[in-house]
Amino acid sequence: MVFKLLYRKMFLEFFVIFLVCLAVFISIVLTGRLIQLGKVLIALDITIKDILFLIIYLIPFFCFVLFPVCCMLSLFLTFQRMSTDQELIALRAGGISIKDIIVCPLIFISIICLANFYISFYGISWAMENFSKYMYDLAQKKAKMSLKPGIFNTKIADLTIYVQNIDQDTNEMKNIFIKQKKLNKSDLIIISPKGFLKWNPVEKTIYLQMYNGKIYSLSKDITKNPIILFKRYDFKLQLGRFFKLLKINPEDEKFLSYKKLKYMISNQKNKNSNRYIELVEEKHKRWALPVSCVVLGLFSIPIGWILEGMKKFYGSIIIMMIFFFYYILFAMGKSLIEGGVLNPVIGIWSPNIIFSIFTLILFYIALHEKVKFSIRD
């Protein structure tokens, strides 16, 4: 009965602190992303509702990276709070050691780990697919709104578009004029008596479908013969710049589903190419980060048990320094993989292996009450 009550109180505290830490870290990360997103928002002139949906679709990717540190902090801060309130001393006095209460943290760690595995295998790709679709839908709506009859539209990059009239029933555009700027080349003029705005859901592309038109080059006298006559021309409106502003590439390996990642690895013919190494590295990362929830979570338990009476300020600094050390090891492993020095398996899994060894040592110390540290004001 005593253990049941203790486990319930501890689990609730783990969960509450985990959510608070996750909310704080996501807010910090999103602040930086929203600065980048602001450029796109201005270009697309979207609403608060659209912003909220875009943020929701970005959250799974951030959760995948933040779950380990939040799991670590929630366990450590709970044990530190219990130590500050003399609850750990009371448990020791009652003959309860760290091995007697380990079940509750293990259940919590397992739940967070499984949740992160789900995000790793399915959540990231689902979120990025919906994020890119939502962005293209917004761009499509914006393109339709921008192409107003009788107005020169210059909001789409490197283009000036003029439409004399738009039929409200058929959406047919009449007397279309397009000026396209070409880098290091002559600008092009496209003229067409009619056209339609089309959306290709497979390619996720908006294009202007024009008929019986002419294409001129400004390097020549456009009063003379055009360089091209066409019966139908599908003019693609370049929308990829919105993702470039966000520094997001939906086809990047870190946004792919685990199934697609494995498929791409199996279809890589050159096993020594940079692309193959990047894909293998990402595959192992999809396993290593969820497992790190277990490794860092277990690591924080004996630390919180050993550092008895430490003030929260000092404890928070120490645990964050420990996580930064883990992150540095992880970043070094990635750099050495990219430099061709380390195998992806070794580079990605080394931080978990090193911290697992430290965890065993700390559990031995905590179980045998070998060492106690106390830092007080």
C-alpha positions, -999 to +999 in steps of 0.1 A: +000+000+000+029+023+009+047+016-023+015+020-044+010+055-029+046+064-033+047+053-070+015+072-078+029+104-063+063+100-080+048+091-114+026+122-113+055+144-104+076+129-132+049+135-157+042+171-147+078+181-147+083+164-180+055+184-196+068+217-181+103+210-194+090+200-228+069+231-230+098+254-221+123+238-245+097+238-274+089+275-267+126+283-269+131+263-301+100+277-317+110+313-310+139+308-333+118+290-359+091+317-358+117+343-367+124+323-399+087+316-404+079+353-401+095+359-435+072+333-450+042+346-431+047+381-445+050+367-480+019+346-477-001+369-455-016+341-434-037+340-403-030+331-366-049+298-372-025+289-400+005+297-378-008+274-351-013+245-375+022+250-389+036+250-353+017+218-345+032+200-375+067+211-364+064+199-328+069+161-334+103+167-349+113+189-318+098+163-294+120+136-310+151+155-300+139+170-267+123+138-251+157+125-238+167+157-220+131+163-206+130+127-193+164+132-177+154+165-161+120+152-148+135+123-130+165+143-116+144+172-104+119+149-087+146+131-068+163+164-060+130+178-046+125+147-025+160+151-012+154+188-004+122+180+015+141+152+034+119+125+018+149+105+007+162+105+043+128+093+055+128+065+029+163+054+040+153+055+076+124+032+067+147+007+051+138+017+015+168+019-009+170+030-045+164-005-058+130-006-039+116+024-058+132+019-092+101+003-106+082+036-109+110+055-128+114+025-151+077+025-160+078+063-167+111+059-187+096+030-208+065+051-217+086+081-228+109+057-248+081+040-266+065+074-274+097+086-289+101+054-309+066+061-324+076+096-332+108+084-347+092+058-370+060+075-379+054+109-363+082+128-380+072+118-415+035+123-408+042+158-394+065+169-423+041+155-449+013+175-434+035+206-429+046+206-466+010+200-478-003+228-456+025+252-468+017+244-505-020+248-499-014+282-484+009+291-513-018+279-537-045+301-521-021+330-520-013+326-557-050+326-566-056+357-544-026+375-559-036+371-595-063+397-595-075+411-629-060+444-640-032+444-614+005+437-620+015+411-594+052+410-583+049+389-550+061+357-566+099+356-569+114+369-602+080+372-618+057+400-629+023+386-638-006+406-653-041+392-661-066+414-679-097+395-668-108+363-649-140+345-655-156+339-620-175+308-632-148+289-651-117+306-635-104+312-671-078+339-673-078+361-703-049+381-719-020+369-697+013+388-696+044+373-677+078+388-674+104+363-659+138+375-647+166+351-656+199+351-637+228+359-661+204+355-689+180+377-709+145+382-693+116+364-710+082+378-719+053+353-722+020+364-737-011+342-739-048+349-747-061+325-721-050+302-693-059+285-660-043+282-626-037+245-619-025+225-589-006+192-592-010+173-559+015+147-568+044+171-575+029+196-550+033+223-576+012+253-588+014+261-624-002+284-649-016+265-679-016+288-710-027+282-745-018+296-780+008+319-767+042+334-776+075+336-757+099+366-764+134+373-753+143+408-742+177+405-757+159+408-791+134+432-805+101+418-792+082+436-820+098+410-843+092+373-844+089+355-811+115+329-802+088+303-793+052+297-803+032+272-782-002+256-782+000+248-745+025+258-719+025+248-682+044+275-665+055+264-630+053+289-602+083+284-580+072+279-544+102+260-531+116+293-518+092+292-489+109+261-476+143+276-482+134+305-460+125+281-433+156+260-439+134+230-443+137+204-471+108+179-469+129+154-488+157+155-463+165+121-447+157+134-412+121+140-422+115+107-439+096+077-424+117+049-411+103+026-438+113+049-466+147+054-450+153+016-450+141+014-486+165+042-498+194+025-480+187-008-497+186+009-531+219+027-527+244+010-550+275+028-538+280+019-501+309+044-498+290+074-510+282+103-487+244+098-494+246+062-482+265+072-450+240+100-443+210+076-446+227+049-424+235+076-398+199+088-398+187+052-395+208+046-363+198+080-350+161+069-352+170+041-327+197+059-306+177+089-295+147+069-282+171+046-264+188+077-249+156+084-230+163+051-211+200+058-208+198+094-196+167+087-175+184+059-156+216+080-153+197+108-136+182+085-108+214+077-089+226+113-095+195+126-078+198+100-050+235+108-044+234+146-045+215+148-013+204+182+000+217+201-031+199+233-039+178+232-071+199+259-087+231+239-085+214+207-094+198+221-125+232+235-136+249+201-130+223+181-149+223+205-178+261+203-180+258+165-180+233+167-209+255+192-228+283+167-224+261+140-239+251+164-267+288+172-274+296+135-277+267+131-300+277+161-322+314+149-323+302+114-334+282+130-362+311+152-373+335+122-373+310+102-393+307+130-419+344+132-420+348+095-428+367+088-396+340+068-377+315+041-388+279+055-384+271+027-358+300+037-336+296+074-340+259+074-331+258+048-304+290+059-285+273+085-262+247+059-251+274+033-244+296+058-224+266+070-204+254+034-198+288+026-182+286+057-160+250+048-150+262+013-138+289+029-117+265+055-102+240+028-093+267+008-075+276+039-055+239+047-047+231+011-037+260+009-014+258+044-001+295+048-009+295+086-016+273+115-008+275+150-020+258+180-005+260+216-017+241+241+004+240+279+005 
